[in-house]
Amino acid sequence: MKNRKIRLILLLSILLSVLFTSLNIFTSYVKIKKTVEEAIANQTIEAAKSIADTFDVDTYQRFLQEPERNEEYWRIREYLNDARIKIGALYVYTLKVENPEVMKALIIGMPRSISKGFDIGETATVPAKQVKQAYEGETFVTEVLKDEKYGDYLSVGAPIKNKDGQIIGYLGVDISVDMLNGIKGKVIADNFFIFIFNGVFIIIVIASFLLLQRWYQKEMAKEVEVTEDTYQTEIKALITSITSLRHDFINHIQVINGFLQLDRPEQAQQYLFSLSKEVQAIKSLKLNIDNPGLSILLQTKKLTAQNHHIDMEFTIMQNDFSKIKTTDLIKVLSNLIDNAMDATSELPEEQRKITIRCCAHDTHYEFEVTNTGPTIANVDMIFKKGFSTKRAEQGKVRGQGLFIVKEIVHKYDGRIDIHSSKSSVTTAIVHIPIK
């Protein structure tokens, strides 16, 4: 009976691994295709804006007064054809918005040798939604359009303005589906092993989670219930955050690789520039702390603070703080930091600030958490079990955090002091004697 249960568990684990791996590969595949399409569309919009900004509006306005294949027409057509070749587009052309539902093509950039077709005033195939956007003076991006005459393509448009800032037309750019599929296929082919790695990663995560869960249950059985809740919350938050960041950056790297494979370094550089802020945010999370448990806790809290737009700063002395159990240290700091984040979150974003200081002296450890937030009126009451300054919520137990901190501090013959000034700054200082 026991062996049957073990086999059943193993079978279910394998099935779940295959399922999650397949879902992960499929999701990555779909996301890559969407990311490539969005990236190319955004780049094409910027190209359309650039062409529209350098457009010879005087010549174009003269053409609009007498829209026929005159000298102004051929001059603009040659300019658009040159722009089409430079950006590798299917077509580059000008548009006239008749009304919120109809848009007409006027001049399409093609060589002078091609004289047939591309008539002036031909009704454009831009969908009604994008026509309305153009009528309202906005840029637009279509989905992939299927056209029997011109083929399948994606269109974007940017307004053409005269010297007075008035919109006198639109600059349209069509990107061939063959080009889109070429980039998508290249990215997917070049990153085939990343798909495999993602699958293996999921399996490792599941296996590691199962192993860690068994170890965690055995070890945490020796600790109080609140210790289990603290570790589980912090580890899950960290794994979720890191996994999310990792997946996002894999997708970014795939798009950049696609641009480079197509010999488009300028577009890759522009895409990299847009990621700089995210890179700086991740870089700021790196902490060099001797105590691994404390390092994980503070990095998790830092990431949570960033998500809540809280300015969090650390001053951590190089010490492993080994005279206090890591589980106790995490419970103390986790509760103090959580209380600080709850309090400072009540303020406007520009006023939210938390500073954390961990010091080791010859005779004692000192842990200090300072935050902006509402002044605490009943400092003497906050250590009592069940007392809370926060509003009660259904199904949520309040008033446990500082009570737990006080119990741990007393276990080490230490003390905790809370100071809450009228200037809306609260400081919690914990002293733990080194024995």
C-alpha positions as semicolon CSV with decimal commas, in nm:
position;residue;x (nm);y (nm);z (nm)
1;M;0,000;0,000;0,000
2;K;0,280;0,236;0,092
3;N;0,470;0,159;-0,230
4;R;0,158;0,227;-0,434
5;K;0,126;0,570;-0,270
6;I;0,490;0,647;-0,340
7;R;0,451;0,545;-0,706
8;L;0,136;0,756;-0,730
9;I;0,315;1,057;-0,582
10;L;0,607;1,012;-0,822
11;L;0,370;0,978;-1,118
12;L;0,181;1,290;-1,019
13;S;0,509;1,477;-0,971
14;I;0,626;1,377;-1,320
15;L;0,294;1,477;-1,474
16;L;0,299;1,812;-1,295
17;S;0,659;1,869;-1,405
18;V;0,571;1,796;-1,767
19;L;0,261;2,017;-1,744
20;F;0,443;2,314;-1,588
21;T;0,735;2,274;-1,828
22;S;0,504;2,270;-2,130
23;L;0,311;2,572;-2,003
24;N;0,634;2,756;-1,935
25;I;0,772;2,686;-2,285
26;F;0,443;2,781;-2,450
27;T;0,413;3,101;-2,246
28;S;0,771;3,198;-2,327
29;Y;0,711;3,131;-2,697
30;V;0,396;3,346;-2,706
31;K;0,560;3,621;-2,503
32;I;0,864;3,630;-2,731
33;K;0,644;3,671;-3,039
34;K;0,442;3,947;-2,874
35;T;0,751;4,124;-2,739
36;V;0,923;4,121;-3,079
37;E;0,610;4,257;-3,249
38;E;0,566;4,533;-2,989
39;A;0,934;4,626;-3,002
40;I;0,934;4,653;-3,382
41;A;0,608;4,850;-3,376
42;N;0,751;5,098;-3,124
43;Q;1,071;5,136;-3,325
44;T;0,870;5,189;-3,643
45;I;0,659;5,460;-3,474
46;E;0,977;5,642;-3,378
47;A;1,100;5,609;-3,738
48;A;0,767;5,746;-3,868
49;K;0,790;6,042;-3,629
50;S;1,145;6,112;-3,742
51;I;1,048;6,104;-4,110
52;A;0,745;6,327;-4,043
53;D;0,959;6,577;-3,847
54;T;1,206;6,615;-4,139
55;F;0,932;6,628;-4,401
56;D;0,929;6,914;-4,657
57;V;0,591;7,050;-4,547
58;D;0,603;7,348;-4,785
59;T;0,636;7,123;-5,089
60;Y;0,368;6,890;-4,951
61;Q;0,125;7,177;-4,891
62;R;0,171;7,292;-5,251
63;F;0,096;6,936;-5,363
64;L;-0,220;6,926;-5,150
65;Q;-0,351;7,234;-5,332
66;E;-0,327;7,043;-5,662
67;P;-0,296;6,667;-5,585
68;E;-0,162;6,523;-5,908
69;R;0,165;6,371;-6,035
70;N;0,344;6,702;-6,066
71;E;0,698;6,802;-5,970
72;E;0,604;6,830;-5,599
73;Y;0,458;6,479;-5,614
74;W;0,775;6,322;-5,756
75;R;1,001;6,511;-5,516
76;I;0,808;6,385;-5,214
77;R;0,777;6,036;-5,359
78;E;1,154;6,009;-5,402
79;Y;1,206;6,129;-5,044
80;L;0,961;5,868;-4,911
81;N;1,122;5,595;-5,122
82;D;1,463;5,684;-4,982
83;A;1,322;5,666;-4,628
84;R;1,158;5,330;-4,707
85;I;1,490;5,182;-4,818
86;K;1,681;5,317;-4,520
87;I;1,446;5,174;-4,255
88;G;1,374;4,851;-4,444
89;A;0,998;4,907;-4,456
90;L;0,750;4,755;-4,700
91;Y;0,593;5,094;-4,778
92;V;0,628;5,454;-4,661
93;Y;0,350;5,688;-4,766
94;T;0,138;5,991;-4,680
95;L;-0,224;5,974;-4,573
96;K;-0,518;6,209;-4,568
97;V;-0,785;6,168;-4,298
98;E;-1,122;6,231;-4,465
99;N;-1,336;6,166;-4,157
100;P;-1,332;5,941;-3,843
101;E;-1,393;5,637;-4,066
102;V;-1,210;5,697;-4,395
103;M;-0,841;5,755;-4,466
104;K;-0,686;5,786;-4,812
105;A;-0,330;5,727;-4,935
106;L;-0,183;6,011;-5,139
107;I;0,187;5,956;-5,212
108;I;0,359;5,618;-5,171
109;G;0,738;5,612;-5,167
110;M;0,839;5,397;-5,464
111;P;1,099;5,435;-5,743
112;R;1,006;5,667;-6,032
113;S;1,044;5,369;-6,268
114;I;0,731;5,214;-6,117
115;S;0,465;5,430;-6,274
116;K;0,164;5,198;-6,258
117;G;-0,047;5,158;-5,948
118;F;-0,026;5,351;-5,620
119;D;-0,293;5,596;-5,732
120;I;-0,342;5,928;-5,554
121;G;-0,648;5,916;-5,326
122;E;-0,671;5,538;-5,302
123;T;-0,868;5,431;-4,992
124;A;-0,630;5,303;-4,726
125;T;-0,682;4,967;-4,556
126;V;-0,622;5,110;-4,209
127;P;-0,891;4,973;-3,969
128;A;-1,160;5,206;-3,833
129;K;-1,012;5,209;-3,482
130;Q;-0,679;5,345;-3,604
131;V;-0,849;5,586;-3,846
132;K;-1,035;5,735;-3,550
133;Q;-0,706;5,768;-3,358
134;A;-0,555;5,954;-3,652
135;Y;-0,864;6,175;-3,680
136;E;-0,807;6,271;-3,315
137;G;-0,441;6,356;-3,387
138;E;-0,280;6,049;-3,225
139;T;-0,019;5,806;-3,351
140;F;-0,152;5,459;-3,429
141;V;-0,042;5,098;-3,459
142;T;-0,252;4,830;-3,625
143;E;-0,263;4,457;-3,578
144;V;-0,126;4,248;-3,865
145;L;-0,343;4,328;-4,167
146;K;-0,416;4,074;-4,443
147;D;-0,435;4,245;-4,781
148;E;-0,476;4,052;-5,108
149;K;-0,325;4,337;-5,309
150;Y;-0,027;4,444;-5,095
151;G;0,028;4,136;-4,879
152;D;0,021;4,095;-4,502
153;Y;0,171;4,376;-4,300
154;L;0,159;4,585;-3,983
155;S;0,095;4,959;-4,016
156;V;0,190;5,256;-3,800
157;G;0,120;5,625;-3,847
158;A;0,245;5,959;-3,715
159;P;0,107;6,308;-3,783
160;I;0,271;6,546;-4,031
161;K;0,259;6,901;-3,895
162;N;0,323;7,234;-4,066
163;K;0,533;7,513;-3,922
164;D;0,234;7,635;-3,716
165;G;0,193;7,295;-3,553
166;Q;-0,123;7,207;-3,745
167;I;-0,169;6,850;-3,870
168;I;-0,178;6,850;-4,250
169;G;-0,160;6,475;-4,302
170;Y;-0,017;6,148;-4,172
171;L;0,302;5,957;-4,241
172;G;0,232;5,584;-4,269
173;V;0,484;5,300;-4,253
174;D;0,408;4,935;-4,333
175;I;0,623;4,653;-4,197
176;S;0,603;4,322;-4,384
177;V;0,484;4,017;-4,194
178;D;0,775;3,829;-4,355
179;M;1,013;4,064;-4,173
180;L;0,824;4,021;-3,845
181;N;0,821;3,643;-3,879
182;G;1,188;3,648;-3,977
183;I;1,283;3,823;-3,655
184;K;1,051;3,604;-3,447
185;G;1,184;3,288;-3,606
186;K;1,543;3,400;-3,562
187;V;1,490;3,486;-3,196
188;I;1,311;3,159;-3,125
189;A;1,570;2,951;-3,312
190;D;1,862;3,125;-3,144
191;N;1,704;3,077;-2,803
192;F;1,592;2,717;-2,837
193;F;1,821;2,614;-2,554
194;I;1,667;2,884;-2,336
195;F;1,331;2,711;-2,380
196;I;1,493;2,387;-2,270
197;F;1,664;2,564;-1,982
198;N;1,329;2,712;-1,874
199;G;1,181;2,366;-1,866
200;V;1,471;2,224;-1,668
201;F;1,454;2,525;-1,438
202;I;1,088;2,457;-1,362
203;I;1,164;2,093;-1,284
204;I;1,453;2,192;-1,058
205;V;1,239;2,450;-0,883
206;I;0,962;2,197;-0,822
207;A;1,206;1,932;-0,702
208;S;1,395;2,181;-0,489
209;F;1,073;2,316;-0,344
210;L;0,959;1,966;-0,248
211;L;1,294;1,886;-0,085
212;L;1,314;2,220;0,091
213;Q;0,956;2,185;0,207
214;R;1,028;1,849;0,374
215;W;1,343;1,985;0,538
216;Y;1,161;2,302;0,637
217;Q;0,876;2,113;0,803
218;K;1,115;1,900;1,010
219;E;1,332;2,191;1,119
220;M;1,055;2,439;1,182
221;A;0,866;2,190;1,398
222;K;1,122;2,284;1,664
223;E;1,032;2,651;1,643
224;V;0,715;2,838;1,738
225;E;0,434;2,878;1,483
226;V;0,521;3,239;1,406
227;T;0,869;3,138;1,291
228;E;0,717;2,913;1,023
229;D;0,495;3,195;0,899
230;T;0,789;3,439;0,885
231;Y;1,018;3,212;0,685
232;Q;0,746;3,096;0,449
233;T;0,635;3,451;0,370
234;E;0,987;3,586;0,311
235;I;1,115;3,293;0,102
236;K;0,805;3,285;-0,119
237;A;0,822;3,661;-0,172
238;L;1,190;3,641;-0,271
239;I;1,143;3,345;-0,508
240;T;0,844;3,513;-0,671
241;S;1,031;3,842;-0,720
242;I;1,349;3,683;-0,855
243;T;1,157;3,449;-1,089
244;S;0,956;3,742;-1,226
245;L;1,268;3,953;-1,285
246;R;1,451;3,661;-1,445
247;H;1,172;3,588;-1,694
248;D;1,139;3,955;-1,788
249;F;1,510;3,993;-1,861
250;I;1,526;3,671;-2,064
251;N;1,259;3,817;-2,291
252;H;1,448;4,146;-2,317
253;I;1,769;3,965;-2,408
254;Q;1,589;3,766;-2,676
255;V;1,460;4,082;-2,843
256;I;1,802;4,248;-2,833
257;N;1,958;3,935;-2,982
258;G;1,703;3,945;-3,262
259;F;1,796;4,304;-3,349
260;L;2,166;4,218;-3,350
261;Q;2,113;3,912;-3,569
262;L;1,937;4,138;-3,820
263;D;2,230;4,382;-3,809
264;R;2,029;4,657;-3,638
265;P;2,267;4,772;-3,362
266;E;2,105;5,116;-3,332
267;Q;1,769;4,964;-3,246
268;A;1,934;4,725;-3,002
269;Q;2,109;5,020;-2,837
270;Q;1,783;5,210;-2,804
271;Y;1,617;4,904;-2,650
272;L;1,906;4,864;-2,404
273;F;1,877;5,228;-2,301
274;S;1,513;5,173;-2,203
275;L;1,620;4,893;-1,965
276;S;1,873;5,103;-1,773
277;K;1,632;5,201;-1,497
278;E;1,534;4,839;-1,433
279;V;1,900;4,735;-1,421
280;Q;1,980;5,007;-1,169
281;A;1,686;4,899;-0,953
282;I;1,806;4,538;-0,947
283;K;2,165;4,645;-0,880
284;S;2,055;4,839;-0,573
285;L;1,923;4,517;-0,414
286;K;2,269;4,361;-0,377
287;L;2,377;4,353;-0,011
288;N;2,710;4,225;0,120
289;I;2,612;4,080;0,458
290;D;2,790;3,799;0,646
291;N;2,467;3,649;0,779
292;P;2,286;3,473;0,487
293;G;1,946;3,472;0,660
294;L;1,969;3,844;0,735
295;S;2,084;3,915;0,379
296;I;1,784;3,732;0,230
297;L;1,543;3,905;0,468
298;L;1,671;4,256;0,393
299;Q;1,683;4,199;0,017
300;T;1,324;4,074;0,026
301;K;1,210;4,371;0,234
302;K;1,399;4,609;0,004
303;L;1,219;4,467;-0,299
304;T;0,883;4,490;-0,120
305;A;0,961;4,851;-0,023
306;Q;1,039;4,937;-0,386
307;N;0,707;4,788;-0,492
308;H;0,532;5,015;-0,236
309;H;0,740;5,320;-0,337
310;I;0,918;5,335;0,000
311;D;1,274;5,471;0,025
312;M;1,459;5,209;0,234
313;E;1,825;5,247;0,339
314;F;2,057;5,009;0,526
315;T;2,360;5,050;0,751
316;I;2,483;4,696;0,826
317;M;2,807;4,630;1,010
318;Q;3,025;4,346;0,883
319;N;2,933;4,084;1,141
320;D;2,756;3,747;1,130
321;F;2,550;3,827;1,446
322;S;2,598;3,463;1,543
323;K;2,524;3,519;1,915
324;I;2,154;3,538;1,832
325;K;1,974;3,258;1,648
326;T;1,905;3,345;1,287
327;T;1,539;3,252;1,328
328;D;1,506;3,491;1,621
329;L;1,694;3,768;1,441
330;I;1,467;3,736;1,138
331;K;1,152;3,738;1,351
332;V;1,263;4,053;1,532
333;L;1,364;4,251;1,223
334;S;1,084;4,119;1,004
335;N;0,815;4,233;1,248
336;L;0,979;4,570;1,307
337;I;1,023;4,635;0,934
338;D;0,669;4,520;0,852
339;N;0,529;4,758;1,115
340;A;0,745;5,038;0,975
341;M;0,623;4,974;0,618
342;D;0,259;4,963;0,732
343;A;0,303;5,298;0,909
344;T;0,496;5,485;0,640
345;S;0,260;5,357;0,367
346;E;-0,005;5,587;0,513
347;L;0,199;5,888;0,397
348;P;0,232;6,029;0,042
349;E;0,497;5,848;-0,164
350;E;0,751;6,130;-0,145
351;Q;0,746;6,115;0,239
352;R;0,789;5,739;0,280
353;K;1,128;5,655;0,427
354;I;1,271;5,372;0,638
355;T;1,628;5,336;0,766
356;I;1,761;5,011;0,913
357;R;2,080;4,989;1,117
358;C;2,244;4,669;1,247
359;C;2,555;4,714;1,464
360;A;2,774;4,482;1,671
361;H;2,951;4,633;1,973
362;D;3,184;4,465;2,221
363;T;2,905;4,398;2,470
364;H;2,584;4,396;2,268
365;Y;2,410;4,397;1,932
366;E;2,201;4,695;1,835
367;F;1,922;4,685;1,578
368;E;1,743;5,006;1,487
369;V;1,446;5,064;1,254
370;T;1,335;5,424;1,189
371;N;1,038;5,521;0,977
372;T;0,826;5,818;0,888
373;G;0,458;5,783;0,965
374;P;0,182;5,870;1,212
375;T;0,288;5,942;1,569
376;I;0,218;5,654;1,812
377;A;0,014;5,789;2,101
378;N;0,020;5,479;2,325
379;V;0,385;5,368;2,319
380;D;0,347;5,182;2,650
381;M;0,056;4,974;2,515
382;I;0,197;4,857;2,184
383;F;0,383;4,557;2,332
384;K;0,065;4,403;2,473
385;K;-0,068;4,101;2,287
386;G;-0,361;4,194;2,063
387;F;-0,300;4,569;2,078
388;S;-0,263;4,735;1,739
389;T;-0,266;5,090;1,602
390;K;-0,382;4,956;1,263
391;R;-0,743;4,927;1,158
392;A;-0,898;4,586;1,218
393;E;-0,955;4,365;0,913
394;Q;-1,187;4,066;0,892
395;G;-1,000;3,736;0,919
396;K;-0,667;3,901;1,005
397;V;-0,512;3,884;1,351
398;R;-0,356;4,211;1,465
399;G;-0,128;4,303;1,753
400;Q;0,105;4,000;1,742
401;G;0,425;4,143;1,589
402;L;0,566;4,362;1,868
403;F;0,449;4,114;2,131
404;I;0,660;3,846;1,958
405;V;0,957;4,086;1,934
406;K;0,936;4,164;2,305
407;E;0,925;3,793;2,397
408;I;1,237;3,718;2,190
409;V;1,427;4,021;2,325
410;H;1,349;3,919;2,685
411;K;1,471;3,565;2,607
412;Y;1,816;3,717;2,544
413;D;1,792;3,950;2,846
414;G;1,779;4,244;2,610
415;R;1,553;4,545;2,584
416;I;1,351;4,726;2,318
417;D;1,274;5,098;2,313
418;I;1,016;5,274;2,095
419;H;1,038;5,649;2,040
420;S;0,766;5,827;1,843
421;S;0,815;6,201;1,798
422;K;0,562;6,466;1,706
423;S;0,756;6,519;1,383
424;S;0,606;6,189;1,254
425;V;0,925;5,985;1,299
426;T;0,921;5,656;1,491
427;T;1,233;5,467;1,599
428;A;1,252;5,113;1,740
429;I;1,586;5,016;1,901
430;V;1,665;4,660;2,014
431;H;1,966;4,586;2,239
432;I;2,079;4,221;2,265
433;P;2,365;4,147;2,511
434;I;2,653;3,936;2,377
435;K;2,716;3,656;2,627
